[in-house]
Amino acid sequence: MVESSDACIAESRYACIMEDSKLVRCPYCREQVSLYVDPDTTGVLVEDCEVCCRPWHVEIERSGGKLRVRVNRAQ
Ligand SMILES: [Zn+2]
């Protein structure tokens, strides 16, 4: 026999702390695109715009659980 429990189940703490996707604006086509950022990723990376496929230079910064993303044109 299995007893069901209403006890609070501790879900992944990261779910509410970490934002893993950010709305960014493409520096080329000006479209707003939701960019997924891996929880372990910080620093600079290059992503292609989903809309116009041009390369972004993406800077990812984390401070105090806050995710900050800056997108510029990759040269
Ligand atoms: Zn674009």
N, CA, C, O and the ligand as a Tripos MOL2 file, in Angstrom:
@<TRIPOS>MOLECULE
protein
  301   299    76     0     0
PROTEIN
NO_CHARGES

@<TRIPOS>ATOM
      1 N           0.8240   -1.2040    0.0000 N.3       1 MET1
      2 CA          0.0000    0.0000    0.0000 C.3       1 MET1
      3 C           0.8590    1.2560    0.0000 C.2       1 MET1
      4 O           1.8000    1.3930    0.7820 O.2       1 MET1
      5 N           0.5180    2.1410   -0.8730 N.am      2 VAL2
      6 CA          1.3240    3.3570   -0.9820 C.3       2 VAL2
      7 C           0.5350    4.5380   -0.4460 C.2       2 VAL2
      8 O          -0.5840    4.8020   -0.8860 O.2       2 VAL2
      9 N           1.1070    5.2240    0.4740 N.am      3 GLU3
     10 CA          0.4520    6.4170    1.0020 C.3       3 GLU3
     11 C           0.8320    7.6220    0.1630 C.2       3 GLU3
     12 O           2.0030    7.8630   -0.1300 O.2       3 GLU3
     13 N          -0.1720    8.3540   -0.2070 N.am      4 SER4
     14 CA          0.1780    9.5680   -0.9450 C.3       4 SER4
     15 C           0.4760   10.6630    0.0650 C.2       4 SER4
     16 O          -0.1220   10.7180    1.1400 O.2       4 SER4
     17 N           1.3700   11.4950   -0.2820 N.am      5 SER5
     18 CA          1.7840   12.5460    0.6410 C.3       5 SER5
     19 C           1.6730   13.9160   -0.0040 C.2       5 SER5
     20 O           2.0030   14.1000   -1.1760 O.2       5 SER5
     21 N           1.2130   14.8530    0.7680 N.am      6 ASP6
     22 CA          1.1420   16.2290    0.2760 C.3       6 ASP6
     23 C           2.4130   17.0020    0.5780 C.2       6 ASP6
     24 O           2.5410   18.1840    0.2600 O.2       6 ASP6
     25 N           3.3320   16.3090    1.1890 N.am      7 ALA7
     26 CA          4.5520   16.9910    1.6100 C.3       7 ALA7
     27 C           5.1800   17.7440    0.4510 C.2       7 ALA7
     28 O           5.1840   17.2960   -0.6960 O.2       7 ALA7
     29 N           5.6870   18.8580    0.7850 N.am      8 CYS8
     30 CA          6.3370   19.6940   -0.2180 C.3       8 CYS8
     31 C           7.5300   18.9540   -0.8120 C.2       8 CYS8
     32 O           8.4560   18.5510   -0.1080 O.2       8 CYS8
     33 N           7.4760   18.7980   -2.0620 N.am      9 ILE9
     34 CA          8.5910   18.1360   -2.7280 C.3       9 ILE9
     35 C           9.5810   19.2020   -3.1870 C.2       9 ILE9
     36 O           9.2380   20.1340   -3.9130 O.2       9 ILE9
     37 N          10.7910   19.0320   -2.7450 N.am     10 ALA10
     38 CA         11.8120   20.0020   -3.1210 C.3      10 ALA10
     39 C          12.1880   19.7980   -4.5790 C.2      10 ALA10
     40 O          12.9180   18.8720   -4.9320 O.2      10 ALA10
     41 N          11.6870   20.6560   -5.3840 N.am     11 GLU11
     42 CA         12.0610   20.5720   -6.7910 C.3      11 GLU11
     43 C          13.4140   21.2250   -6.9630 C.2      11 GLU11
     44 O          13.9280   21.9030   -6.0740 O.2      11 GLU11
     45 N          13.9520   21.0030   -8.1000 N.am     12 SER12
     46 CA         15.2570   21.5780   -8.4040 C.3      12 SER12
     47 C          15.2820   23.0580   -8.0390 C.2      12 SER12
     48 O          14.4930   23.8530   -8.5500 O.2      12 SER12
     49 N          16.1870   23.4050   -7.1610 N.am     13 ARG13
     50 CA         16.2740   24.8020   -6.7270 C.3      13 ARG13
     51 C          16.6070   25.7210   -7.8820 C.2      13 ARG13
     52 O          16.2720   26.9050   -7.8870 O.2      13 ARG13
     53 N          17.2670   25.1460   -8.8440 N.am     14 TYR14
     54 CA         17.6990   25.9720   -9.9640 C.3      14 TYR14
     55 C          16.5240   26.4890  -10.7870 C.2      14 TYR14
     56 O          16.6200   27.5100  -11.4690 O.2      14 TYR14
     57 N          15.4270   25.7670  -10.7080 N.am     15 ALA15
     58 CA         14.2890   26.1350  -11.5420 C.3      15 ALA15
     59 C          13.8510   27.5730  -11.3070 C.2      15 ALA15
     60 O          13.4780   28.2740  -12.2470 O.2      15 ALA15
     61 N          13.8970   28.0150  -10.0420 N.am     16 CYS16
     62 CA         13.4220   29.3560   -9.7760 C.3      16 CYS16
     63 C          14.5380   30.3870   -9.7100 C.2      16 CYS16
     64 O          14.2900   31.5880   -9.8160 O.2      16 CYS16
     65 N          15.7660   29.9140   -9.5350 N.am     17 ILE17
     66 CA         16.8710   30.8550   -9.3920 C.3      17 ILE17
     67 C          17.4950   31.1810  -10.7420 C.2      17 ILE17
     68 O          17.7390   32.3400  -11.0770 O.2      17 ILE17
     69 N          17.7400   30.1380  -11.4950 N.am     18 MET18
     70 CA         18.4370   30.3350  -12.7430 C.3      18 MET18
     71 C          17.4590   30.6400  -13.8700 C.2      18 MET18
     72 O          16.4850   29.9200  -14.0870 O.2      18 MET18
     73 N          17.7340   31.6880  -14.5550 N.am     19 GLU19
     74 CA         16.9800   31.9230  -15.7760 C.3      19 GLU19
     75 C          17.8310   31.3320  -16.8800 C.2      19 GLU19
     76 O          19.0000   31.6890  -17.0200 O.2      19 GLU19
     77 N          17.2780   30.4580  -17.6450 N.am     20 ASP20
     78 CA         18.1380   29.8670  -18.6550 C.3      20 ASP20
     79 C          17.8220   30.3190  -20.0630 C.2      20 ASP20
     80 O          18.4760   29.9070  -21.0210 O.2      20 ASP20
     81 N          16.8130   31.1680  -20.1850 N.am     21 SER21
     82 CA         16.7000   31.7670  -21.5060 C.3      21 SER21
     83 C          16.3530   33.2400  -21.3830 C.2      21 SER21
     84 O          15.6670   33.6620  -20.4530 O.2      21 SER21
     85 N          16.8290   33.9870  -22.3150 N.am     22 LYS22
     86 CA         16.7530   35.4360  -22.2410 C.3      22 LYS22
     87 C          16.2380   35.9530  -23.5770 C.2      22 LYS22
     88 O          16.5870   35.4400  -24.6400 O.2      22 LYS22
     89 N          15.4150   36.9600  -23.5000 N.am     23 LEU23
     90 CA         14.9350   37.5900  -24.7170 C.3      23 LEU23
     91 C          15.9590   38.6310  -25.1590 C.2      23 LEU23
     92 O          16.2480   39.5810  -24.4320 O.2      23 LEU23
     93 N          16.4860   38.4440  -26.3220 N.am     24 VAL24
     94 CA         17.4860   39.3850  -26.8220 C.3      24 VAL24
     95 C          17.0400   39.9250  -28.1790 C.2      24 VAL24
     96 O          16.2070   39.3360  -28.8690 O.2      24 VAL24
     97 N          17.6180   41.0480  -28.5280 N.am     25 ARG25
     98 CA         17.2640   41.6300  -29.8180 C.3      25 ARG25
     99 C          18.4400   41.4850  -30.7780 C.2      25 ARG25
    100 O          19.5740   41.8440  -30.4620 O.2      25 ARG25
    101 N          18.1450   40.9660  -31.9220 N.am     26 CYS26
    102 CA         19.1810   40.7540  -32.9300 C.3      26 CYS26
    103 C          19.7080   42.1000  -33.4190 C.2      26 CYS26
    104 O          18.9290   42.9770  -33.7940 O.2      26 CYS26
    105 N          21.0400   42.2650  -33.4150 N.am     27 PRO27
    106 CA         21.6150   43.5370  -33.8660 C.3      27 PRO27
    107 C          21.5200   43.7320  -35.3840 C.2      27 PRO27
    108 O          21.7980   44.8200  -35.8880 O.2      27 PRO27
    109 N          21.1390   42.7110  -36.0890 N.am     28 TYR28
    110 CA         21.0210   42.8250  -37.5460 C.3      28 TYR28
    111 C          19.5780   43.0660  -37.9710 C.2      28 TYR28
    112 O          19.2670   44.0670  -38.6160 O.2      28 TYR28
    113 N          18.6960   42.1300  -37.6000 N.am     29 CYS29
    114 CA         17.3250   42.2190  -38.1200 C.3      29 CYS29
    115 C          16.3540   42.8220  -37.0990 C.2      29 CYS29
    116 O          15.1770   43.0180  -37.4000 O.2      29 CYS29
    117 N          16.8480   43.1130  -35.8980 N.am     30 ARG30
    118 CA         16.0490   43.7480  -34.8400 C.3      30 ARG30
    119 C          14.8990   42.8820  -34.3290 C.2      30 ARG30
    120 O          14.0050   43.3780  -33.6430 O.2      30 ARG30
    121 N          14.9180   41.6140  -34.6540 N.am     31 GLU31
    122 CA         13.8870   40.7210  -34.1250 C.3      31 GLU31
    123 C          14.2240   40.3390  -32.6900 C.2      31 GLU31
    124 O          15.3950   40.2220  -32.3270 O.2      31 GLU31
    125 N          13.1880   40.1480  -31.8790 N.am     32 GLN32
    126 CA         13.4200   39.6320  -30.5380 C.3      32 GLN32
    127 C          13.4370   38.1140  -30.5940 C.2      32 GLN32
    128 O          12.5190   37.4840  -31.1180 O.2      32 GLN32
    129 N          14.4860   37.5480  -30.0500 N.am     33 VAL33
    130 CA         14.6740   36.1100  -30.1010 C.3      33 VAL33
    131 C          14.9770   35.6190  -28.6940 C.2      33 VAL33
    132 O          15.7450   36.2390  -27.9590 O.2      33 VAL33
    133 N          14.3690   34.5100  -28.3350 N.am     34 SER34
    134 CA         14.6530   33.9170  -27.0340 C.3      34 SER34
    135 C          15.9100   33.0660  -27.1580 C.2      34 SER34
    136 O          15.9570   32.0970  -27.9160 O.2      34 SER34
    137 N          16.9120   33.4490  -26.4020 N.am     35 LEU35
    138 CA         18.2050   32.7670  -26.4780 C.3      35 LEU35
    139 C          18.3660   31.8620  -25.2670 C.2      35 LEU35
    140 O          18.3080   32.3190  -24.1250 O.2      35 LEU35
    141 N          18.5660   30.5870  -25.5230 N.am     36 TYR36
    142 CA         18.7990   29.6570  -24.4200 C.3      36 TYR36
    143 C          20.2500   29.7380  -23.9890 C.2      36 TYR36
    144 O          21.1600   29.6840  -24.8160 O.2      36 TYR36
    145 N          20.4570   29.8670  -22.6910 N.am     37 VAL37
    146 CA         21.8140   29.9120  -22.1530 C.3      37 VAL37
    147 C          21.9950   28.7460  -21.2030 C.2      37 VAL37
    148 O          21.2660   28.6130  -20.2200 O.2      37 VAL37
    149 N          22.9440   27.9240  -21.4930 N.am     38 ASP38
    150 CA         23.2370   26.7900  -20.6360 C.3      38 ASP38
    151 C          23.6020   27.2780  -19.2340 C.2      38 ASP38
    152 O          24.3310   28.2610  -19.0990 O.2      38 ASP38
    153 N          23.1050   26.6040  -18.1800 N.am     39 PRO39
    154 CA         23.3690   27.0770  -16.8060 C.3      39 PRO39
    155 C          24.8480   27.2070  -16.4540 C.2      39 PRO39
    156 O          25.2010   27.9560  -15.5440 O.2      39 PRO39
    157 N          25.6930   26.5060  -17.1460 N.am     40 ASP40
    158 CA         27.1210   26.5840  -16.8470 C.3      40 ASP40
    159 C          27.8650   27.5910  -17.7120 C.2      40 ASP40
    160 O          29.0660   27.8030  -17.5460 O.2      40 ASP40
    161 N          27.1570   28.1920  -18.6130 N.am     41 THR41
    162 CA         27.8310   29.0510  -19.5880 C.3      41 THR41
    163 C          28.0030   30.4730  -19.0820 C.2      41 THR41
    164 O          27.0490   31.1200  -18.6490 O.2      41 THR41
    165 N          29.2290   30.9360  -19.1450 N.am     42 THR42
    166 CA         29.4970   32.3590  -18.9460 C.3      42 THR42
    167 C          30.5730   32.7610  -19.9380 C.2      42 THR42
    168 O          31.2570   31.9090  -20.5060 O.2      42 THR42
    169 N          30.7180   34.0490  -20.1400 N.am     43 GLY43
    170 CA         31.7460   34.5130  -21.0470 C.3      43 GLY43
    171 C          31.1800   34.8460  -22.4100 C.2      43 GLY43
    172 O          30.0430   35.2960  -22.5500 O.2      43 GLY43
    173 N          32.0020   34.6120  -23.3960 N.am     44 VAL44
    174 CA         31.6480   35.0460  -24.7360 C.3      44 VAL44
    175 C          31.4430   33.8460  -25.6410 C.2      44 VAL44
    176 O          32.2180   32.8910  -25.6150 O.2      44 VAL44
    177 N          30.4170   33.9050  -26.4210 N.am     45 LEU45
    178 CA         30.2300   32.8570  -27.4090 C.3      45 LEU45
    179 C          29.6020   33.4300  -28.6650 C.2      45 LEU45
    180 O          29.1450   34.5730  -28.6870 O.2      45 LEU45
    181 N          29.5900   32.6250  -29.6970 N.am     46 VAL46
    182 CA         29.0050   33.0530  -30.9600 C.3      46 VAL46
    183 C          27.8010   32.1820  -31.2670 C.2      46 VAL46
    184 O          27.8830   30.9530  -31.2820 O.2      46 VAL46
    185 N          26.6810   32.8490  -31.5110 N.am     47 GLU47
    186 CA         25.4190   32.1700  -31.8230 C.3      47 GLU47
    187 C          24.8940   32.7500  -33.1260 C.2      47 GLU47
    188 O          25.1420   33.9130  -33.4440 O.2      47 GLU47
    189 N          24.1810   31.9450  -33.8620 N.am     48 ASP48
    190 CA         23.5500   32.4750  -35.0610 C.3      48 ASP48
    191 C          22.1210   32.8940  -34.7480 C.2      48 ASP48
    192 O          21.4150   32.2210  -33.9980 O.2      48 ASP48
    193 N          21.7100   33.9990  -35.3250 N.am     49 CYS49
    194 CA         20.3350   34.4550  -35.1650 C.3      49 CYS49
    195 C          19.3880   33.4400  -35.8000 C.2      49 CYS49
    196 O          19.6100   32.9680  -36.9150 O.2      49 CYS49
    197 N          18.3260   33.1160  -35.0600 N.am     50 GLU50
    198 CA         17.3460   32.1610  -35.5790 C.3      50 GLU50
    199 C          16.5890   32.7210  -36.7640 C.2      50 GLU50
    200 O          16.0750   31.9810  -37.6020 O.2      50 GLU50
    201 N          16.5300   34.0310  -36.8200 N.am     51 VAL51
    202 CA         15.7000   34.6590  -37.8440 C.3      51 VAL51
    203 C          16.5030   34.9270  -39.1190 C.2      51 VAL51
    204 O          16.0980   34.5240  -40.2090 O.2      51 VAL51
    205 N          17.6430   35.6090  -38.9750 N.am     52 CYS52
    206 CA         18.3890   35.9890  -40.1720 C.3      52 CYS52
    207 C          19.6880   35.1960  -40.3330 C.2      52 CYS52
    208 O          20.3970   35.3560  -41.3260 O.2      52 CYS52
    209 N          19.9960   34.3400  -39.3500 N.am     53 CYS53
    210 CA         21.1570   33.4370  -39.4240 C.3      53 CYS53
    211 C          22.5100   34.1460  -39.4280 C.2      53 CYS53
    212 O          23.5240   33.5400  -39.7740 O.2      53 CYS53
    213 N          22.5330   35.4140  -39.0500 N.am     54 ARG54
    214 CA         23.8200   36.0780  -38.9750 C.3      54 ARG54
    215 C          24.4210   35.8720  -37.5830 C.2      54 ARG54
    216 O          23.6920   35.6620  -36.6140 O.2      54 ARG54
    217 N          25.7420   35.9320  -37.4870 N.am     55 PRO55
    218 CA         26.3990   35.5680  -36.2270 C.3      55 PRO55
    219 C          26.3680   36.6770  -35.1800 C.2      55 PRO55
    220 O          26.6600   37.8400  -35.4570 O.2      55 PRO55
    221 N          26.0070   36.2730  -33.9820 N.am     56 TRP56
    222 CA         26.0360   37.1880  -32.8460 C.3      56 TRP56
    223 C          27.2710   36.9160  -32.0180 C.2      56 TRP56
    224 O          27.7320   35.7820  -31.8910 O.2      56 TRP56
    225 N          27.7830   37.9780  -31.4680 N.am     57 HIS57
    226 CA         28.8120   37.9000  -30.4430 C.3      57 HIS57
    227 C          28.0690   38.0770  -29.1150 C.2      57 HIS57
    228 O          27.6070   39.1740  -28.8020 O.2      57 HIS57
    229 N          27.9570   37.0150  -28.3510 N.am     58 VAL58
    230 CA         27.1210   37.0350  -27.1530 C.3      58 VAL58
    231 C          27.9960   37.0560  -25.9070 C.2      58 VAL58
    232 O          28.8760   36.2140  -25.7320 O.2      58 VAL58
    233 N          27.7360   38.0360  -25.0460 N.am     59 GLU59
    234 CA         28.4430   38.0920  -23.7680 C.3      59 GLU59
    235 C          27.4950   37.6820  -22.6640 C.2      59 GLU59
    236 O          26.4090   38.2450  -22.5220 O.2      59 GLU59
    237 N          27.9040   36.7070  -21.8880 N.am     60 ILE60
    238 CA         27.0640   36.2140  -20.8090 C.3      60 ILE60
    239 C          27.7330   36.4740  -19.4700 C.2      60 ILE60
    240 O          28.8740   36.0800  -19.2300 O.2      60 ILE60
    241 N          26.9900   37.1460  -18.6150 N.am     61 GLU61
    242 CA         27.5070   37.5420  -17.3140 C.3      61 GLU61
    243 C          26.5540   37.0440  -16.2570 C.2      61 GLU61
    244 O          25.3370   37.1100  -16.4360 O.2      61 GLU61
    245 N          27.0820   36.5510  -15.1690 N.am     62 ARG62
    246 CA         26.2200   36.1620  -14.0630 C.3      62 ARG62
    247 C          26.7050   36.8540  -12.8050 C.2      62 ARG62
    248 O          27.8930   36.8410  -12.4820 O.2      62 ARG62
    249 N          25.7660   37.4560  -12.1090 N.am     63 SER63
    250 CA         26.1230   38.0060  -10.8130 C.3      63 SER63
    251 C          24.9370   37.8620   -9.8750 C.2      63 SER63
    252 O          23.8260   38.2970  -10.1760 O.2      63 SER63
    253 N          25.1970   37.2430   -8.7350 N.am     64 GLY64
    254 CA         24.1560   37.0380   -7.7350 C.3      64 GLY64
    255 C          22.9230   36.3340   -8.2730 C.2      64 GLY64
    256 O          21.7950   36.7110   -7.9560 O.2      64 GLY64
    257 N          23.1440   35.3030   -9.0960 N.am     65 GLY65
    258 CA         22.0320   34.5390   -9.6230 C.3      65 GLY65
    259 C          21.3060   35.2010  -10.7770 C.2      65 GLY65
    260 O          20.3560   34.6480  -11.3310 O.2      65 GLY65
    261 N          21.7620   36.3890  -11.1310 N.am     66 LYS66
    262 CA         21.1600   37.1090  -12.2520 C.3      66 LYS66
    263 C          21.9430   36.8440  -13.5140 C.2      66 LYS66
    264 O          23.1730   36.8170  -13.5320 O.2      66 LYS66
    265 N          21.1910   36.6530  -14.5480 N.am     67 LEU67
    266 CA         21.8140   36.4020  -15.8350 C.3      67 LEU67
    267 C          21.7320   37.6700  -16.6780 C.2      67 LEU67
    268 O          20.6750   38.2880  -16.8080 O.2      67 LEU67
    269 N          22.8650   38.0350  -17.2380 N.am     68 ARG68
    270 CA         22.8800   39.2170  -18.0800 C.3      68 ARG68
    271 C          23.4620   38.8300  -19.4470 C.2      68 ARG68
    272 O          24.5400   38.2420  -19.5330 O.2      68 ARG68
    273 N          22.7530   39.1580  -20.4680 N.am     69 VAL69
    274 CA         23.1920   38.7690  -21.8050 C.3      69 VAL69
    275 C          23.2700   40.0000  -22.6930 C.2      69 VAL69
    276 O          22.3390   40.8040  -22.7480 O.2      69 VAL69
    277 N          24.3750   40.1350  -23.3770 N.am     70 ARG70
    278 CA         24.5330   41.2460  -24.2910 C.3      70 ARG70
    279 C          24.8610   40.6970  -25.6820 C.2      70 ARG70
    280 O          25.7120   39.8210  -25.8330 O.2      70 ARG70
    281 N          24.1910   41.2110  -26.6580 N.am     71 VAL71
    282 CA         24.3890   40.7040  -28.0110 C.3      71 VAL71
    283 C          24.9170   41.8110  -28.9130 C.2      71 VAL71
    284 O          24.3490   42.9010  -28.9790 O.2      71 VAL71
    285 N          26.0000   41.5180  -29.5960 N.am     72 ASN72
    286 CA         26.5640   42.4510  -30.5740 C.3      72 ASN72
    287 C          26.8240   41.7130  -31.8880 C.2      72 ASN72
    288 O          26.7670   40.4860  -31.9570 O.2      72 ASN72
    289 N          27.1030   42.4790  -32.8970 N.am     73 ARG73
    290 CA         27.4660   41.8570  -34.1570 C.3      73 ARG73
    291 C          28.8350   41.2120  -34.0530 C.2      73 ARG73
    292 O          29.7830   41.8260  -33.5620 O.2      73 ARG73
    293 N          28.9360   39.9920  -34.5080 N.am     74 ALA74
    294 CA         30.2390   39.3400  -34.5820 C.3      74 ALA74
    295 C          30.9340   39.8410  -35.8360 C.2      74 ALA74
    296 O          30.3180   40.0020  -36.8890 O.2      74 ALA74
    297 N          32.2200   40.0820  -35.7000 N.am     75 GLN75
    298 CA         32.9430   40.5990  -36.8710 C.3      75 GLN75
    299 C          33.5470   39.4620  -37.6650 C.2      75 GLN75
    300 O          34.1940   39.6980  -38.6860 O.2      75 GLN75
    301 ZN         18.6040   38.4140  -36.9200 Zn       76 ZN76
@<TRIPOS>BOND
     1     1     2 1
     2     2     3 1
     3     3     4 2
     4     3     5 am
     5     5     6 1
     6     6     7 1
     7     7     8 2
     8     7     9 am
     9     9    10 1
    10    10    11 1
    11    11    12 2
    12    11    13 am
    13    13    14 1
    14    14    15 1
    15    15    16 2
    16    15    17 am
    17    17    18 1
    18    18    19 1
    19    19    20 2
    20    19    21 am
    21    21    22 1
    22    22    23 1
    23    23    24 2
    24    23    25 am
    25    25    26 1
    26    26    27 1
    27    27    28 2
    28    27    29 am
    29    29    30 1
    30    30    31 1
    31    31    32 2
    32    31    33 am
    33    33    34 1
    34    34    35 1
    35    35    36 2
    36    35    37 am
    37    37    38 1
    38    38    39 1
    39    39    40 2
    40    39    41 am
    41    41    42 1
    42    42    43 1
    43    43    44 2
    44    43    45 am
    45    45    46 1
    46    46    47 1
    47    47    48 2
    48    47    49 am
    49    49    50 1
    50    50    51 1
    51    51    52 2
    52    51    53 am
    53    53    54 1
    54    54    55 1
    55    55    56 2
    56    55    57 am
    57    57    58 1
    58    58    59 1
    59    59    60 2
    60    59    61 am
    61    61    62 1
    62    62    63 1
    63    63    64 2
    64    63    65 am
    65    65    66 1
    66    66    67 1
    67    67    68 2
    68    67    69 am
    69    69    70 1
    70    70    71 1
    71    71    72 2
    72    71    73 am
    73    73    74 1
    74    74    75 1
    75    75    76 2
    76    75    77 am
    77    77    78 1
    78    78    79 1
    79    79    80 2
    80    79    81 am
    81    81    82 1
    82    82    83 1
    83    83    84 2
    84    83    85 am
    85    85    86 1
    86    86    87 1
    87    87    88 2
    88    87    89 am
    89    89    90 1
    90    90    91 1
    91    91    92 2
    92    91    93 am
    93    93    94 1
    94    94    95 1
    95    95    96 2
    96    95    97 am
    97    97    98 1
    98    98    99 1
    99    99   100 2
   100    99   101 am
   101   101   102 1
   102   102   103 1
   103   103   104 2
   104   103   105 am
   105   105   106 1
   106   106   107 1
   107   107   108 2
   108   107   109 am
   109   109   110 1
   110   110   111 1
   111   111   112 2
   112   111   113 am
   113   113   114 1
   114   114   115 1
   115   115   116 2
   116   115   117 am
   117   117   118 1
   118   118   119 1
   119   119   120 2
   120   119   121 am
   121   121   122 1
   122   122   123 1
   123   123   124 2
   124   123   125 am
   125   125   126 1
   126   126   127 1
   127   127   128 2
   128   127   129 am
   129   129   130 1
   130   130   131 1
   131   131   132 2
   132   131   133 am
   133   133   134 1
   134   134   135 1
   135   135   136 2
   136   135   137 am
   137   137   138 1
   138   138   139 1
   139   139   140 2
   140   139   141 am
   141   141   142 1
   142   142   143 1
   143   143   144 2
   144   143   145 am
   145   145   146 1
   146   146   147 1
   147   147   148 2
   148   147   149 am
   149   149   150 1
   150   150   151 1
   151   151   152 2
   152   151   153 am
   153   153   154 1
   154   154   155 1
   155   155   156 2
   156   155   157 am
   157   157   158 1
   158   158   159 1
   159   159   160 2
   160   159   161 am
   161   161   162 1
   162   162   163 1
   163   163   164 2
   164   163   165 am
   165   165   166 1
   166   166   167 1
   167   167   168 2
   168   167   169 am
   169   169   170 1
   170   170   171 1
   171   171   172 2
   172   171   173 am
   173   173   174 1
   174   174   175 1
   175   175   176 2
   176   175   177 am
   177   177   178 1
   178   178   179 1
   179   179   180 2
   180   179   181 am
   181   181   182 1
   182   182   183 1
   183   183   184 2
   184   183   185 am
   185   185   186 1
   186   186   187 1
   187   187   188 2
   188   187   189 am
   189   189   190 1
   190   190   191 1
   191   191   192 2
   192   191   193 am
   193   193   194 1
   194   194   195 1
   195   195   196 2
   196   195   197 am
   197   197   198 1
   198   198   199 1
   199   199   200 2
   200   199   201 am
   201   201   202 1
   202   202   203 1
   203   203   204 2
   204   203   205 am
   205   205   206 1
   206   206   207 1
   207   207   208 2
   208   207   209 am
   209   209   210 1
   210   210   211 1
   211   211   212 2
   212   211   213 am
   213   213   214 1
   214   214   215 1
   215   215   216 2
   216   215   217 am
   217   217   218 1
   218   218   219 1
   219   219   220 2
   220   219   221 am
   221   221   222 1
   222   222   223 1
   223   223   224 2
   224   223   225 am
   225   225   226 1
   226   226   227 1
   227   227   228 2
   228   227   229 am
   229   229   230 1
   230   230   231 1
   231   231   232 2
   232   231   233 am
   233   233   234 1
   234   234   235 1
   235   235   236 2
   236   235   237 am
   237   237   238 1
   238   238   239 1
   239   239   240 2
   240   239   241 am
   241   241   242 1
   242   242   243 1
   243   243   244 2
   244   243   245 am
   245   245   246 1
   246   246   247 1
   247   247   248 2
   248   247   249 am
   249   249   250 1
   250   250   251 1
   251   251   252 2
   252   251   253 am
   253   253   254 1
   254   254   255 1
   255   255   256 2
   256   255   257 am
   257   257   258 1
   258   258   259 1
   259   259   260 2
   260   259   261 am
   261   261   262 1
   262   262   263 1
   263   263   264 2
   264   263   265 am
   265   265   266 1
   266   266   267 1
   267   267   268 2
   268   267   269 am
   269   269   270 1
   270   270   271 1
   271   271   272 2
   272   271   273 am
   273   273   274 1
   274   274   275 1
   275   275   276 2
   276   275   277 am
   277   277   278 1
   278   278   279 1
   279   279   280 2
   280   279   281 am
   281   281   282 1
   282   282   283 1
   283   283   284 2
   284   283   285 am
   285   285   286 1
   286   286   287 1
   287   287   288 2
   288   287   289 am
   289   289   290 1
   290   290   291 1
   291   291   292 2
   292   291   293 am
   293   293   294 1
   294   294   295 1
   295   295   296 2
   296   295   297 am
   297   297   298 1
   298   298   299 1
   299   299   300 2
@<TRIPOS>SUBSTRUCTURE
     1 MET1         2 RESIDUE 1 A MET
     2 VAL2         6 RESIDUE 1 A VAL
     3 GLU3        10 RESIDUE 1 A GLU
     4 SER4        14 RESIDUE 1 A SER
     5 SER5        18 RESIDUE 1 A SER
     6 ASP6        22 RESIDUE 1 A ASP
     7 ALA7        26 RESIDUE 1 A ALA
     8 CYS8        30 RESIDUE 1 A CYS
     9 ILE9        34 RESIDUE 1 A ILE
    10 ALA10       38 RESIDUE 1 A ALA
    11 GLU11       42 RESIDUE 1 A GLU
    12 SER12       46 RESIDUE 1 A SER
    13 ARG13       50 RESIDUE 1 A ARG
    14 TYR14       54 RESIDUE 1 A TYR
    15 ALA15       58 RESIDUE 1 A ALA
    16 CYS16       62 RESIDUE 1 A CYS
    17 ILE17       66 RESIDUE 1 A ILE
    18 MET18       70 RESIDUE 1 A MET
    19 GLU19       74 RESIDUE 1 A GLU
    20 ASP20       78 RESIDUE 1 A ASP
    21 SER21       82 RESIDUE 1 A SER
    22 LYS22       86 RESIDUE 1 A LYS
    23 LEU23       90 RESIDUE 1 A LEU
    24 VAL24       94 RESIDUE 1 A VAL
    25 ARG25       98 RESIDUE 1 A ARG
    26 CYS26      102 RESIDUE 1 A CYS
    27 PRO27      106 RESIDUE 1 A PRO
    28 TYR28      110 RESIDUE 1 A TYR
    29 CYS29      114 RESIDUE 1 A CYS
    30 ARG30      118 RESIDUE 1 A ARG
    31 GLU31      122 RESIDUE 1 A GLU
    32 GLN32      126 RESIDUE 1 A GLN
    33 VAL33      130 RESIDUE 1 A VAL
    34 SER34      134 RESIDUE 1 A SER
    35 LEU35      138 RESIDUE 1 A LEU
    36 TYR36      142 RESIDUE 1 A TYR
    37 VAL37      146 RESIDUE 1 A VAL
    38 ASP38      150 RESIDUE 1 A ASP
    39 PRO39      154 RESIDUE 1 A PRO
    40 ASP40      158 RESIDUE 1 A ASP
    41 THR41      162 RESIDUE 1 A THR
    42 THR42      166 RESIDUE 1 A THR
    43 GLY43      170 RESIDUE 1 A GLY
    44 VAL44      174 RESIDUE 1 A VAL
    45 LEU45      178 RESIDUE 1 A LEU
    46 VAL46      182 RESIDUE 1 A VAL
    47 GLU47      186 RESIDUE 1 A GLU
    48 ASP48      190 RESIDUE 1 A ASP
    49 CYS49      194 RESIDUE 1 A CYS
    50 GLU50      198 RESIDUE 1 A GLU
    51 VAL51      202 RESIDUE 1 A VAL
    52 CYS52      206 RESIDUE 1 A CYS
    53 CYS53      210 RESIDUE 1 A CYS
    54 ARG54      214 RESIDUE 1 A ARG
    55 PRO55      218 RESIDUE 1 A PRO
    56 TRP56      222 RESIDUE 1 A TRP
    57 HIS57      226 RESIDUE 1 A HIS
    58 VAL58      230 RESIDUE 1 A VAL
    59 GLU59      234 RESIDUE 1 A GLU
    60 ILE60      238 RESIDUE 1 A ILE
    61 GLU61      242 RESIDUE 1 A GLU
    62 ARG62      246 RESIDUE 1 A ARG
    63 SER63      250 RESIDUE 1 A SER
    64 GLY64      254 RESIDUE 1 A GLY
    65 GLY65      258 RESIDUE 1 A GLY
    66 LYS66      262 RESIDUE 1 A LYS
    67 LEU67      266 RESIDUE 1 A LEU
    68 ARG68      270 RESIDUE 1 A ARG
    69 VAL69      274 RESIDUE 1 A VAL
    70 ARG70      278 RESIDUE 1 A ARG
    71 VAL71      282 RESIDUE 1 A VAL
    72 ASN72      286 RESIDUE 1 A ASN
    73 ARG73      290 RESIDUE 1 A ARG
    74 ALA74      294 RESIDUE 1 A ALA
    75 GLN75      298 RESIDUE 1 A GLN
    76 ZN76       301 GROUP 0 **** ****
